[in-house]
Amino acid sequence: MRFTGTDTYVATDDLMLAVNAAIQLERPLLIKGEPGTGKTMLAEEVAKSLGHPLFQWHIKSTTKAQHGLYEYDAVSRLRDSQLGDDRVHDINNYIVRGKLWDAFDNQGHSVVLIDEVDKADIEFPNDLLRELDRMEFYVYETQELVKAKHRPLIIITSNNEKELPDAFLRRCFFHYIRFPDKETMEQIVQVHYPDLKKDLLKSALEAFFELREVPGLKKKPSTSELLDWLKLLMAEDIPAEALHSEDQRQAIPPLHGALLKNEQDIHLFERLAFMHRRTRT
């Protein structure tokens, strides 16, 4: 099994190397990077490229490690016992499988996405150490050992909102997705919008990277936001020259709401653009 990218996802050489290293080592692949750089999409594209099913576990602040294994619905069983339901005699009717159980039970190889692991409690990663190491867990209610038929490729994403435990990091192969340079970004855009006019693409990329370099910007626009912006530019038939207007009343690019997501950044960009144009006059 080797990941070589797909027609719909531009993977750099170092990213493909990281995926294949995780496959070879049979270790989870921990992916970090700015929001919107394609971390979640990577798991989808790897699964598609390898021809494996994908099991997605999206983490929330309330998610516990146990949720990925299974949950015992004791409340439903109590209710059914009060109603005299025959289901109550089989405890398996009240065991709800998690995404890891589904992946372990899969007859072939699979890919598991544990998305935004840093959203959960700090103990969440540590609570999964044994399961990720041995690819097995015990169901105490049924006295059953669930063991993976084939070791899945586990891809874990993080937005770096909190530090992850050292014991967890030791068990992972780590890769940081750097923000794409202009050449790579152009390839990404062409995958999504192959019919985009070259002059509009050139002007849009120049405006986008200039905006990202504005000092003091609270939230830099991401790849996904650039794609949204380009979609709007094409839908509204905005010409390329409109992205570099000399009019001080148009200090920021048209449809900037796809790129700038808070009023502080809009005001900052307007002030800097105004000052820059005053120095040129």
N, C-alpha and C positions, 0 to 999 in steps of 0.2 A: 504494500500500500504506500503510495507516494502522492502528495498533493502538489500539483503543478499549476494551480490557479484555474479559473474558469473564464468563459466568455463574458460574464456579467460582473466579474470582480477582479480589479487590478491588484494583484499581490506582488509586492516587491520580492527580490531574491532573498533578502534576509528573513522576511516573513515566511516564505515557503520553506526556508531552511529550518526555522523554528518549529513549524508544524511537523515536518518530517522527523526532526530530532525528538519531539514528544512521542511520536508514533514509535520510533526506534527504541527509545528508553522505556516506553510504556509508563510514562508519567503524565500527570495533568499538565496542560499548557496554560500558564497564567498570562493573560494579555492585559496590558495597561496602555493608556493613551488618552488623549483629549476626547471628551464626548463628541460623537459624530464622526469619528475616524474609521468606523466600520468594524468595531470589535464584535458586536453581536452578529452582524452579517457574515463575519468570517466563519463562524460555526456552521451557518446555513450553507455557505459555499463549499466548505470542506466536506460536509455530509453529501452534498450533491456531486462533488467531484469524485468522491470515493464510492458513491453508490450505496451509502449506508443510511438507515433511518436516523432521524434527529430527535432527541428527547430534550425539550427546553424547560429549564427550571429557572424562572425569573424571581429573583430574591427581593423581598420587601423588608422594611424595618422590623416587622413582626415575625418574619420567617425563622423557624428553628430547624436545626439539622435533621431532626426526626421527621419533619414534613417531607423530606426527599426520600426517606425510606418507606415509612408507612404511618398511618394513624389508626388508632382504635377508637371507633365511635361508640363509646359507652353510653352516651345519652340516648342514641337511637335504640340500642339494645334494651335499655331500661324501659323506654316507652313501649317497645314491642312486647316486652314481657308483661306489662300492665294491660296491654290490649289482647293478650293471649295469642300472639302471632307465632306460628310454628318456626319462623326464621330464627327465633331466639335460641334454638337448640344448637345451631351451627355458628360458632363464633367467627368463622370465615366470612359470614355475611356482613360483618361489621369491621372488617379490616380493609382500609382504603389504601391502595398502593400509591407510592410516590414515584417520581420520575426515575430515581435510581433503581428502584425495584423493576420498573418496566424495562429499563435498559439492561439490567442484569439478566432478566428473563428472556431477552430477545434471542432468537435462535442463531442469528449471525452477528457480525460486527456492527457496532453502532457508534454514534457520536452523541455525547451529552454536553449540553450548554448549561453552565451554572452562571447566570448573568447578573452582574453587579453584586458580587459577593461582599463588597465593602458596605452595602446598605444594612446588612444584618448586624446583630450584636457581635462584639469582639470575640465572644466564645464560639461563634458559629463555625469558623474554619477549624478550630481545634476539635470540635465535636465530630468532625468528619474524617479525622486523620486515619483511624483504623479502617473505616469503610473504603477510603481511597487507596490505602496501602494493600489491603487484602482482598478487596473487591467482594466482600461478603458482609452480612449482618445477620443478627439473630432476632426472630420474631418471638417474643416471650409469651404472648397470648396463645400462640399455636405450637410453641416449642419446635419451630422450624428454622433451619439454617438456609438462608437465601444466598447463593453463591453465583457469581457471574459465569454464564456459559462461555462467553468470550469477553475478554477485557475491553471495555469501550474506551474510545478516545475522549477524554474529558477536557473541555475547553472552559476556562474560568475567566471571566472578565472583571475588571475593577476600574473605577474612575478615580482611584487614589484618594477617596474621601477620608479614609482612616488607614492606619498602619495595620498590616496583616502579621500574625504571629510568626516568629522565626521557624518554629517546628512545622508550620504549614508551608512556608516558603521553601524549606529544604526539600520538600517532596514534589516540588513543581519545576518545570522548565519555564523560565521567564522570558518574555519578549515585550519590549515597549514599541508600540507603533508610533513612529515619528510622524509629525505632520507632513503631508506630501509637499514636495517642492513643486515648482511651476510645471515642470515637464511631466511629472507623475500625475499632477492634478489635471493636466490637459488630457492625458490618457483616460483618467476616470470619467471626465465629462464626456468624452467622445463615446465611451461605452454606453452612457445613459442617453446622450443626445447626439447621435451620429450625424444628423442633418443640420446641426447648429452652424450658422455662418461663421467663417473664420475671423472676420473683423469683429463681430460681436464677442466671440470667445476670447480673442486677444484683449479687447478693452475690458471685458468683465473680469478676467483674471488679473489684469493690472490693477483695477479698482479694488478687487477683493483682497489682494496681498498688500496693497497700500493701506487698506483699512485695518488689516490684522497687525500692521506695524505701528499703528498709532500708539504712542506712549500713554500709559495710564488707562487703557481700555479695560473695563471691568470684565467683560466676557467677549473673547475673540470669536468671530464667526467660524463655524466648522464646515467640513466638507458637505455634510448633509444640508446645511443651510445655504451653501453656495448652489447646490443642485436645485433647491427650492427657488432661489432667486432667479436662476437661469430659466427655469420653467415659466416663471411669471414674466420675465423679459420677453420670452418668445410668444407667450399668450397675448401680451399687450403690444407686440410688435415694436418694442423700444429700439431705436437705432443705436448703433455703437457709439456715435458721437455724443449722444445724450449722457453717457456715463462719465464724460469729462467736460462738463459744462463749465464755462468761465463765469457764469452768472452767480454772484454771491448769494442770491436768494435760493440757489440750488446747491448748497454747500455739500450735501450728502447725496449719494446716488439715488436714482428713482427706485421706488419699491423697497426702500432700505429696511422696512419692517421684517423682511425675511432674513436680514443679516444682523441687525442691531436689536437686542431684546430688552433693553431697559433705557429709561430716559436719561440717566447719567451719561451713558455712552453716546447717545445722540447729541446731547448738549456739548460734550467734550469734543466730538468730531466737528461739530459746527464751529466752535470757537477756534480750533486749530486750523481748520480749512480757511476760515475768514482771515486769521492772522497771516497765513501763508500767502493768500492772494493779495493782501495789503502790501506785503514785502515785494511782491512782483510788480506792483503798479507804481 
